[in-house]
Every structure is written in C-alpha cells, then in structure tokens.
Amino acid sequence: MMMHGRKSIAGICTMLLFTAASLAGPPQYAVIDLGTLGGTASRASGLNDLGQVTGWSQTAAGGDDRAYYWSPETGMLNLGTLGGTRSLAYDINNAGQVVGQAKLSSGFWRGFMWQLSTGITDLGTPSGTIDSVARALNGSGQAVGFAYPSSGNPRALRRVGNSWQTLPTLGGTYGAGQAINAAGHVVGSAGMAGDALKDAVMWDGGVVNDLGRLPGWSWASGLDINDFDEVVGWSGHNYDMDGHAFRWSGGVMSDLGTLGGSTSRAYAINNAGLVTGASMTASGAQWHAFLYYDDVMYDLNDLVLNAPGWEILDAQDINASGQIVGNVLIGGQIHAYLATPIPEPGALALLAAGAIFVLGRRATPRDS
C-alpha cells in the first residue's frame, strides 16, 4: 500500500520526474528477485518509500508461510508468528512498521504489528469477533482491517489508540477496511441493506461515504488511497473471477479496462497518480502486472529491461519514487520482486531543474 505523509522536496521532484518522463512514454524498469526464507516460494505485498518490502515466504522447512521484512541492508527477515504456524504481512510504512495477520496456537487469526525494535505484537480483536486482520497502516501507525464474528460477514476496523473501532456500513452487515492515507481516510467496501450489493466506500472518522461501483456489477472495493483522496480498486460480483479495475477521483469512478482479457484489479496508487495492479491478458491464460500511466494500461513485462524468461504476474504496491513490488514467475516458481524505474536522461535534467526551483522558492520570503 502507498505510504502517505506530508509533501517533501523529494516528493515534489518525483512528480516532476514523472511529468518529464511522460513526454517520452512510460518508464522502463530494472527488476530484482527478492528470494525466499529458504523455501521455494515468496510473495510481496507492501512497499514503503525507502524501498523496504514486506510479504510472506515459505521457509526451508517448507509448510506454512512466514511474514517477512526485506531491505537491501538486511535481506529477508522472518517476522515469526503469534504462537501458531503461519503469518502473512500486507503493508509497511516509512517507520518500518509492518502489519498483517498471524495464527495463534489456538488456530484463530489475529492482526499484528511488527517493528525491528519490538518484534511482533498481537493487536487483538473487537468484542464479538474471533479473528482479525490488519491490512494497512499510514505513516502515523494507524492501522485498518477487518474482523470476523463466529458466523456472518466481516466488520471493517480502524485502530484508535490501543483498540479497534468498528466502522459503519451502508445499511448491511458487511464491511472491510483495506487502506488508509495520511489524513486518516480509510477505504474499503461496505454492504447495503441485505448485503446483496456492496459498494466501495471511504470512511472519514465515523462517517461512511459511498463511492459506488462500476455499472453492471454488484460489488466494489477500494484497495488503496493516496493523499489526494484518489482511490483505486476493482468492481465485480463479490469475489468471483470477474470485474474491472477502477480509479475514483473527484466523485467520478472510471473503468481502467484490461490488458485484453476479461478481468483486472487495481491494487495501489501513489501521489503522482500512477496505478498498479494485475489483469488477465488477451489469451485468458495468465495474469500480468500492469502500470496505468498517462491514462494507458501497460503490461509491466513490456517495460522491464533485464528479466528475460521471467513472467511478472502482478504489481501489488508502488511507492513515491515509482518502485513497484509484486510477484514474478521464475522457472515455475513464484517469487517476490522489486522493480525500480530507470529515468530517461531528459527527465533527470528536468528533475534537477525542478529541485533547484523548489529549493529556491523555499528560500524566498513568502509573497505579500
């Protein structure tokens, strides 16, 4: 999920970089395999602005997955569990805090937060529920997610202090929180009366705002939100293998289309408006990662320069500098990857000029 915070000179320069690069088309990428925790497979789900990654991986012993933290300095670190046999990590902020879900020895799931200094912490579950999931967090460490009662639909959650707050629905019982920005605005999905229809929503404090769904579909969910309250996700029929990726901005939900197939999902958006996700290709045989850039959906496989024989399956997150993480098929095995944009020389020149201009403006007394 996108990492959110106050704008910086670096952030402004990043937007200048992509503005310049748009003159020459989408960026190209260099991609690296993040490896595993000793097993045969790994997955990437979250990325922060420092290039630190989180997800889950098989271990050398095989069996259940373990959540991990990855950085160029540490490599892949096993985050452990909450006493059970499995853990999954979904998001990481710029402070290096990670959230996800882990099994207890009882077999129930709990949302967790991890950081290098304290290790893994059980975030608990609200009264009346038995399992919880922490899906995302912002730069202030505010977490969001959902919890399951013993029967029935999940409830959307936002972490307030040391406890979970249940978020309202649109009249139904279903709710799931998926992402949160710097202002604390939460996006996800909520059910209408009877729960046959579920719309993408944005919660502002305890108020739920209906973002709608794409025409012809019965369900939609916001999966990410940037600091400009632009939302991406997908609209379809519940969790069936159908539907299209969308972007919601200024009250309008737009269909982003596909890579030629019938189905697509948008997973992340950064403050420059770049969207990443996955789509079925025209052959209908495989998912491919996409970058939605300048109102065009590009197959990320066509933008990577150094991965012959690799098949990039999805793009789960994108950070402020345009780095992307997701999952790639290498020799029949799925591994986590990190893709870094390779700027055009002209874009770098404009970036440098923009940085000088911004620095100069910051050094100038405020206009009267």
C-alpha positions in Angstrom: 0.0 0.0 0.0 1.0 3.6 -0.7 3.0 5.3 2.1 1.5 8.6 2.9 2.7 11.7 4.6 3.4 15.5 4.2 4.8 16.5 0.8 8.6 17.0 0.7 11.0 18.4 -1.8 11.8 14.8 -2.8 8.1 14.1 -3.3 7.7 17.2 -5.5 10.8 16.3 -7.5 9.4 12.8 -8.0 6.3 14.2 -9.6 8.5 16.4 -11.8 10.4 13.3 -12.8 7.3 11.5 -13.9 6.0 14.6 -15.7 9.2 14.8 -17.7 9.2 11.0 -18.3 5.6 11.2 -19.7 7.0 13.2 -22.6 8.8 10.0 -23.7 6.3 7.4 -22.6 6.1 5.1 -19.6 9.3 4.5 -17.5 11.4 1.3 -18.0 12.3 -0.8 -15.1 15.1 -2.9 -13.7 13.8 -5.8 -11.6 15.4 -8.0 -8.9 14.3 -11.3 -7.3 13.9 -10.8 -3.5 14.4 -14.5 -2.9 12.8 -16.5 -0.1 13.2 -17.5 3.5 14.8 -20.7 2.3 11.8 -22.3 0.7 10.7 -22.4 -2.9 8.1 -19.5 -3.0 7.6 -16.0 -1.7 5.1 -13.2 -2.1 5.4 -9.4 -1.9 2.5 -7.3 -0.8 3.8 -3.9 0.6 6.5 -1.3 -0.1 7.5 1.9 1.6 9.3 5.0 0.2 12.7 3.7 1.5 12.4 0.6 -0.8 11.7 -1.7 2.2 9.3 -4.6 1.3 7.0 -6.9 3.2 5.0 -10.1 2.3 5.4 -13.8 3.1 7.6 -16.7 2.2 8.0 -20.4 2.6 10.9 -21.4 4.9 13.5 -24.0 4.4 11.3 -26.4 6.4 8.5 -25.9 4.0 4.9 -26.0 5.1 3.2 -22.8 6.3 4.3 -19.3 5.3 6.0 -16.7 7.4 5.7 -12.9 7.2 9.0 -11.1 6.3 10.6 -7.8 6.2 13.1 -7.1 3.4 15.6 -4.3 2.9 18.8 -4.0 0.9 20.8 -3.9 4.1 19.2 -6.8 6.0 17.8 -9.1 3.2 14.7 -11.1 4.1 14.0 -11.3 7.8 11.5 -13.8 9.3 8.9 -12.0 11.5 7.8 -15.1 13.2 4.2 -15.9 14.4 1.9 -15.3 17.4 2.3 -18.9 18.6 0.7 -20.6 15.6 2.2 -22.0 12.4 1.6 -19.2 9.9 1.9 -15.4 9.4 1.2 -13.0 6.4 2.3 -9.4 6.1 0.4 -6.9 4.0 1.8 -3.3 4.5 4.8 -1.4 5.7 5.2 2.4 6.5 8.2 4.6 6.3 9.0 4.0 10.0 9.4 0.3 9.1 6.3 -0.8 10.9 4.6 -3.9 9.4 1.0 -5.1 9.7 -0.6 -8.4 8.8 -2.2 -11.4 10.3 -0.8 -14.4 12.2 -2.2 -17.6 13.7 -2.4 -18.2 17.4 -1.7 -21.6 18.9 -5.5 -22.0 19.2 -5.8 -21.7 15.4 -7.5 -18.3 15.4 -6.1 -15.4 13.5 -5.0 -12.0 14.9 -3.9 -8.8 13.3 -0.4 -7.9 14.2 2.1 -5.1 14.1 5.8 -5.7 13.8 8.8 -3.4 14.1 12.5 -4.2 14.4 12.9 -2.8 17.9 9.9 -4.6 19.5 9.2 -7.6 17.3 5.6 -8.9 16.6 2.7 -7.6 18.6 -0.9 -9.0 18.8 -3.4 -6.3 18.0 -6.3 -8.3 19.4 -9.9 -8.4 18.0 -13.0 -6.5 18.9 -15.6 -7.9 21.3 -18.0 -10.3 19.5 -15.4 -11.3 16.9 -13.0 -14.3 16.8 -10.5 -13.5 14.0 -8.9 -10.2 12.9 -6.8 -8.9 10.0 -4.6 -5.8 9.9 -4.5 -4.8 6.2 -2.7 -1.5 6.1 -1.3 1.4 8.1 -0.3 5.0 7.5 2.8 6.9 8.5 1.4 7.6 12.0 1.0 3.9 12.6 -2.8 3.9 12.3 -3.9 0.5 11.2 -7.1 -0.6 9.4 -8.5 -4.0 8.6 -11.5 -6.2 9.4 -12.6 -8.9 11.9 -14.9 -11.9 11.7 -17.6 -12.9 14.1 -18.2 -16.6 14.7 -20.6 -16.5 11.8 -21.6 -14.0 9.2 -19.8 -11.1 7.4 -16.6 -9.3 8.4 -16.7 -5.9 10.1 -14.5 -3.0 8.9 -12.0 -1.8 11.5 -9.8 1.2 12.3 -7.2 1.2 15.1 -7.9 4.0 17.6 -5.3 4.2 20.3 -4.8 0.7 21.6 -8.2 -0.7 20.5 -10.2 -1.4 17.3 -13.1 0.8 16.3 -15.8 -0.8 14.2 -16.7 1.3 11.1 -20.3 1.8 9.8 -21.7 0.1 6.7 -24.2 1.3 4.2 -27.1 -0.5 5.9 -25.9 -4.1 5.7 -23.6 -6.2 7.8 -20.6 -6.5 5.6 -17.5 -4.2 5.9 -13.8 -4.4 5.2 -11.1 -1.7 5.6 -8.3 -2.0 3.1 -6.1 1.2 3.1 -5.6 4.5 5.0 -3.9 7.7 4.0 -2.1 10.4 6.0 -5.3 12.2 6.8 -6.7 9.0 8.3 -9.2 8.5 5.5 -10.0 4.8 5.2 -11.2 2.9 2.0 -12.6 -0.5 1.5 -16.1 -2.0 0.9 -19.4 -1.9 2.8 -22.7 -3.7 2.3 -26.1 -2.1 1.6 -29.3 -3.4 3.3 -29.4 -7.2 2.8 -25.7 -7.2 1.6 -26.6 -8.3 -2.0 -25.0 -5.0 -3.1 -21.6 -3.9 -1.7 -20.0 -0.5 -2.7 -16.6 0.9 -2.5 -16.5 3.4 0.4 -14.4 6.0 2.2 -14.6 6.4 5.9 -13.8 9.9 7.3 -13.7 9.4 11.1 -17.0 7.6 11.9 -18.8 8.8 8.7 -19.1 6.4 5.7 -19.1 7.9 2.2 -20.5 5.8 -0.7 -18.1 5.8 -3.7 -20.3 3.5 -5.8 -19.4 0.7 -8.2 -18.9 0.3 -11.9 -22.1 -0.1 -14.0 -23.3 -3.7 -14.4 -21.5 -5.0 -11.3 -22.9 -5.8 -7.8 -19.8 -5.2 -5.7 -16.8 -2.9 -5.5 -13.9 -2.3 -3.1 -11.4 0.4 -2.7 -8.0 -1.2 -2.2 -5.7 1.9 -1.9 -6.0 5.7 -1.4 -3.4 8.4 -1.9 -3.0 11.7 -0.1 -5.2 13.5 -2.6 -8.1 11.1 -1.8 -7.8 9.3 -5.2 -8.9 5.7 -4.7 -8.3 2.6 -6.8 -9.7 -0.9 -6.5 -12.0 -3.2 -8.5 -15.7 -3.8 -9.2 -17.2 -7.1 -10.0 -19.5 -9.7 -8.5 -18.3 -10.4 -4.9 -15.1 -12.4 -5.1 -15.8 -14.1 -8.4 -13.1 -14.1 -11.0 -14.5 -11.2 -12.9 -14.7 -7.4 -12.8 -12.6 -4.4 -13.8 -10.1 -2.2 -12.1 -11.3 1.3 -11.3 -9.9 4.7 -10.2 -12.2 7.1 -8.2 -11.3 10.8 -8.2 -13.4 13.9 -7.5 -16.6 11.9 -7.3 -16.2 10.0 -10.6 -15.4 6.3 -10.8 -13.5 5.4 -14.0 -13.1 1.9 -15.6 -9.4 1.3 -16.2 -10.0 -1.6 -18.7 -7.8 -4.6 -19.0 -4.7 -5.9 -20.9 -7.0 -7.6 -23.4 -8.6 -10.1 -21.1 -11.9 -10.1 -19.2 -10.7 -9.2 -15.7 -8.4 -6.6 -13.9 -7.6 -5.4 -10.4 -6.1 -2.1 -9.3 -4.1 -2.6 -6.1 -2.2 0.6 -5.5 -1.9 4.3 -6.4 0.9 6.8 -5.4 0.7 10.6 -5.1 1.8 11.1 -8.7 -1.3 9.2 -9.7 0.5 6.1 -11.0 -1.7 2.9 -10.6 -0.5 -0.7 -10.4 -2.4 -3.9 -10.4 -3.0 -7.1 -12.4 -5.1 -8.1 -15.5 -5.9 -11.1 -17.5 -4.2 -11.0 -20.9 -5.9 -11.5 -24.3 -5.1 -15.2 -24.2 -7.0 -15.6 -21.0 -4.4 -18.0 -19.7 -2.4 -15.8 -17.3 -2.5 -12.7 -15.1 0.1 -10.0 -15.9 1.2 -7.0 -13.8 0.2 -3.6 -15.2 1.2 0.1 -14.8 -1.6 2.5 -15.5 0.3 5.6 -16.8 -1.0 8.7 -18.6 -4.4 7.0 -19.0 -3.0 3.9 -20.7 -2.7 0.4 -19.1 0.8 -1.0 -19.9 1.9 -4.6 -19.3 4.8 -4.3 -16.9 6.5 -7.2 -18.6 7.0 -5.0 -21.7 8.7 -2.3 -19.6 11.3 -4.4 -17.8 14.7 -4.5 -19.4 16.6 -7.2 -17.5 14.4 -10.2 -16.9 14.3 -12.5 -19.9 12.2 -15.5 -19.3 10.5 -14.0 -16.2 6.8 -13.5 -16.2 5.6 -10.7 -13.9 2.2 -11.7 -12.6 1.0 -8.7 -10.6 2.0 -5.3 -9.2 0.9 -5.1 -5.6 2.3 -1.8 -4.5 4.0 1.4 -5.8 5.9 4.0 -3.8 6.6 7.7 -4.2 9.7 7.1 -6.5 7.7 4.7 -8.7 9.3 1.5 -7.4 6.9 -1.5 -7.7 6.6 -4.8 -5.8 4.7 -7.9 -6.6 5.1 -11.5 -7.7 7.0 -13.0 -10.7 7.1 -16.5 -12.2 10.7 -17.7 -12.5 11.4 -21.2 -13.6 8.0 -22.4 -12.5 8.3 -20.8 -9.0 6.6 -17.6 -7.7 9.0 -15.2 -6.1 8.6 -11.6 -4.7 10.3 -8.9 -6.9 11.2 -5.3 -6.6 11.2 -3.2 -9.8 13.0 0.2 -9.9 12.3 2.8 -12.7 15.2 3.8 -14.9 14.8 7.5 -15.6 15.3 9.0 -19.1 18.2 11.5 -19.2 15.8 14.3 -20.2 13.6 13.5 -17.2 16.6 13.6 -14.9 17.6 17.0 -16.2 14.1 18.4 -15.6 14.1 16.8 -12.2 17.3 18.6 -11.3 16.0 21.9 -12.6 12.7 21.4 -10.7 14.6 20.7 -7.5 16.6 23.9 -7.9 13.4 25.9 -8.5 11.7 24.4 -5.5 14.7 24.9 -3.2 14.9 28.5 -4.4 11.2 29.1 -3.7 11.6 27.7 -0.2 14.4 30.0 0.4 12.4 33.1 -0.8 10.4 35.1 1.7 6.6 34.5 1.4 5.0 36.8 -1.2 3.0 39.6 0.3 
